[in-house]
């Protein structure tokens, strides 16, 4: 499943999201430039969204815009 995620700007953001997905039993491939996270092994979309949002990022349904939030933006 591919998610558009706002607020990812650096390697710290990438590691935080990879750990959040791993805690749900899945794996994540984070593309900072595209603002996407490809997730394998997690079927519960609501739990996945909560895990990402709990890390301070926004899962968006529309194309990714300017980076806000996350570790390097304003929370």
N, C-alpha and C positions, 0 to 999 in steps of 0.2 A: 504494500500500500504506500502510495506517495502522498506526503503532506506538504503543503506550503506553510512555512514557519517564519514568522517575523522576529527579529531581534538577534539573530545569530551573526556574530561579527568576527569571531576569532577561534583559535584552537580550544580555548577553555569552553566556549559555547558548544563546540562539537563534542568534547568529552562529556560534558554535562548531559547532553541529549543521548549520547550512546549509553551512558550509565542508566539513565531513566528508562530507556527501552529495554536494556538488559535486565533490569529489576522486574520487568514484566515477562521475562523469558524469551525476548526477541533480540534481533540484531538491527542496528541502524547504520545506514550509509548517509552521511551528512554532506550536502553540497552547499557550502557557505555562499558561494557566488550566485548560485541559482535560488537560494533560499528554500531548498527542499530537503526533506528527510525521507528516505526510502526505508520502509520497515518490513522485516520478514519475521514470521513466527509469533505475531500478536494478532489475534482475531478480534479482540474487544476494542473497537474504535473509541468508545467513550473513555475507557480506562487509559488508553494511549494518549488521548487528548488531555486528560487530567494530569497525567504524568509530565507531559511537556509543559503545560501551563503552570504546574507546581514548581517547575524550574525557572519560571519567569519569562517564558516565551509565549507568543500568540500563534495558535493554529488558525489559519485563515482559509476561507473558501475561494476567495478571489486571488488574482495574481499578486505576488509579493510586491509590496511597495518599499518605501524607505525603512531602514532598520530602526526599530525602536524597542526599548525594553531589553531583556536579556542581561547578560553580565556587563556588557560594555556600553549599553545605552541607559537611558533614565528609566527607572522602575517606578 
